[in-house]
Amino acid sequence: VQLQASGGGLVQAGGSLRLSCAASGIIRRPNIMGWYRQAPGKQRELVASVTSGGSANYADPVKVRFTVSRDDNKNTVYLQMDNLKPEDTAVYYCNLKDFRSESWGQGTLVTVSS
């Protein structure tokens, strides 16, 4: 599976961004698609994920502010990020897990200025 992420950029605190990640190749279902992030000097952490059945899971720091969704007709997962904070600054990676394998996208940089 290949994952292509897009949508990162520079935004002021309180602003919004929408990330997209399109999957291609042999996509097995059921699967979980999601987003992780890695800030400078920190470990990669889960931001949000969504199962094939539509169940979403969020990290505590982003609950209420971020929304994860997927369109299986387009094999794409989205991350709508609202009320962004400087601490959300990181490289965001999309991820797809199925019963057999795990794939990562190339990462997209999100920078939130104060």
C-alpha positions as CSV (number, residue, x, y, z in Angstrom):
1,V,0.0,0.0,0.0
2,Q,1.2,3.5,-0.8
3,L,0.0,6.5,1.1
4,Q,0.2,10.1,-0.2
5,A,-0.5,12.8,2.3
6,S,-1.2,16.5,1.6
7,G,-2.6,19.6,3.2
8,G,0.0,20.7,5.7
9,G,1.3,24.2,6.0
10,L,1.7,27.3,8.1
11,V,-1.3,28.6,10.1
12,Q,-1.8,31.0,12.9
13,A,-3.1,29.8,16.3
14,G,-6.8,29.4,16.3
15,G,-6.8,28.6,12.6
16,S,-7.8,25.4,10.7
17,L,-6.2,23.0,8.3
18,R,-7.4,19.9,6.6
19,L,-5.1,17.0,5.9
20,S,-5.8,14.3,3.3
21,C,-4.2,11.0,2.7
22,A,-4.9,8.8,-0.4
23,A,-4.1,5.1,-0.3
24,S,-3.3,3.1,-3.4
25,G,-2.3,-0.5,-4.1
26,I,-3.8,-3.6,-2.6
27,I,-6.0,-2.4,0.3
28,R,-7.4,-5.1,2.6
29,R,-10.4,-4.7,4.7
30,P,-11.2,-4.4,7.5
31,N,-8.5,-1.8,8.2
32,I,-7.7,1.2,10.4
33,M,-6.6,4.5,8.8
34,G,-5.2,7.2,11.0
35,W,-2.9,10.0,11.7
36,Y,0.2,10.2,13.8
37,R,2.5,13.2,14.5
38,Q,6.0,13.8,15.6
39,A,7.2,17.0,17.0
40,P,10.9,17.9,17.2
41,G,12.6,16.0,19.9
42,K,9.5,13.9,20.7
43,Q,8.3,10.4,19.9
44,R,5.7,9.8,17.2
45,E,2.3,9.7,18.7
46,L,-1.2,8.8,17.6
47,V,-3.5,11.7,16.8
48,A,-6.6,10.0,15.6
49,S,-7.8,6.9,13.8
50,V,-10.9,5.5,12.2
51,T,-11.9,1.9,11.5
52,S,-13.5,0.5,8.4
53,G,-16.8,0.5,10.4
54,G,-16.5,4.2,11.1
55,S,-15.4,4.1,14.8
56,A,-13.1,7.0,15.6
57,N,-10.4,7.3,18.3
58,Y,-8.7,10.5,19.4
59,A,-5.7,11.4,21.5
60,D,-6.8,13.5,24.5
61,P,-5.0,16.7,23.4
62,V,-7.0,16.9,20.1
63,K,-10.4,15.7,21.2
64,V,-13.1,18.2,20.3
65,R,-10.7,20.2,18.1
66,F,-9.8,17.5,15.4
67,T,-12.1,15.3,13.4
68,V,-11.0,12.2,11.5
69,S,-13.0,10.8,8.6
70,R,-12.6,8.5,5.7
71,D,-14.1,8.0,2.2
72,D,-13.6,4.3,1.2
73,N,-14.8,5.1,-2.3
74,K,-11.7,7.2,-2.7
75,N,-9.5,5.2,-0.3
76,T,-8.8,8.5,1.5
77,V,-8.6,9.5,5.2
78,Y,-9.0,13.1,6.3
79,L,-8.0,15.1,9.4
80,Q,-9.9,18.3,10.0
81,M,-8.0,20.4,12.5
82,D,-9.7,23.3,14.1
83,N,-8.6,25.8,16.8
84,L,-5.0,24.9,16.2
85,K,-2.4,25.5,18.9
86,P,1.4,26.0,18.7
87,E,1.8,22.7,20.4
88,D,0.1,21.0,17.4
89,T,3.2,21.9,15.3
90,A,4.7,18.6,14.0
91,V,5.1,16.4,11.0
92,Y,1.9,14.5,10.5
93,Y,2.0,11.0,9.1
94,C,-0.9,8.9,7.8
95,N,-1.1,5.3,8.6
96,L,-3.0,2.2,7.4
97,K,-3.1,-1.1,9.3
98,D,-4.8,-4.3,8.3
99,F,-4.6,-7.8,9.6
100,R,-1.4,-8.4,7.7
101,S,0.6,-5.2,7.4
102,E,1.1,-1.6,8.2
103,S,1.9,1.3,5.9
104,W,3.1,4.9,6.4
105,G,2.8,8.0,4.3
106,Q,5.7,10.4,3.8
107,G,4.6,13.0,6.3
108,T,3.3,16.5,5.9
109,L,4.5,19.5,8.1
110,V,2.0,21.5,10.1
111,T,3.4,24.7,11.7
112,V,1.2,26.7,14.0
113,S,2.4,30.2,14.9
114,S,1.5,32.0,18.1
